[in-house]
Amino acid sequence: MCYSAMVEQRLKSLGLRFKARIDTPRFEELFRRRLGDEGIKIGKALEANFEKPETPAEHVIKQLIVEYRTRRAAQWEAELFKQKKRLANAERALKTKETKKAREDQRIAGNKVAWHVRKLAELRRSTPEPQDSRIFPFWYAPVVVAEGEELVIRPMRYHCRPNGKPASYDKRYDGLYNARRDSLGKFWKGLFGQHHAVLVVSSFFENVARHDYEKRALAPGEKEQNVVLHFNPRAREDMLIACLWDHWQSPGEPDLYSFAAITDDPPPEVAATGHNRCLIPLKQDNLSRWLRPDGLDAAQLDALLDDRERPYYEHELAA
């Protein structure tokens, strides 16, 4: 499964590239909802689109981002103060007498102090970094969809909750950020052939068992360990990743736009690392038909997925 990816999130660049309309009201709604919902994850690359606002709507979004950062900083600073006090108390107690409680308090408080210091520094960082474009499951990213004759860029959550399913699906099926190709006509039959999207990806990350990566069996008594591999197409070109999406609605709940990236059997160089899935990069010439699947049968849709770009993927151990 592709659990993480580096995603193109420059909205105006995407708009020009695809001649697409940016769904600004949805972006505003998302940033507004984040003020009251800590579960909404938005990366700095998406926020950066509104650092220099030009329109009234962009100014509103910029203020929502500023308000969020102010609130979050206040929360983390208060917790940092609390944990520093806890750490100091534990260290004073240890000078008097070594106890299990004091040692645990020192360890836990020390870890929490370090975590909050890192998070505050990240929150306040203004210099862009490559990692800003990376998304994870349940994070939001801009995807391209078709609405009638136009293409639209809309923020969606990277973990699909099909409409009509309960919100508990998010925990019950925690892998729905990917849609296996061999399940498109089964679990995903309500979306395949109807709700198609594209995510622009430059590279992706996969979890692999260390012993599989090292092409060996587990040693007696050895526990399985995980390594994260970073895959880059050798040509270093963006990929148009085939996705499914849906618009979830339920009385008394906010609407949810969410998507899943389709995965298939991997090319040989990915399989050789011990991983058994890979994203599907569409050909540019097939983009319009993929985004507007009305009238296409399952065989024709499968043909679009087969007639894909086939880059050679280089990989490295992720830092």
TATAZI-V45627 format. One line per field, one symbol per residue. psi: psi as a letter, one per 30 degrees, with the letter a starting at -180 (. if undefined). A space follows every 50 residues. Layout:
psi=???
//
This chain:
psi=kjflljkjgjeeeeeeeghlkkieeeeeeeeeeffgjffjkklfeeeffg eikfleeeeeeeeeeeeeeeeeeeeeeeeeeeeeeeeeeeeeeffekjle eeeeeeeeeeeeeeeeeeeeeeefkfkklefffkllkglklklklkjbfl kkjkklkijkjkkfllfffeeeigggfkjkefgegcegffekgejklkkj kfllkkkkkeeeeghllklkfkkklklkkjkkkefhkkkjkklllljkkk kgkkkkkllkkklakllefeeffgkgllljjlkefgeeeefifkfkleee eeeeeeilkilkjlllkk.
//
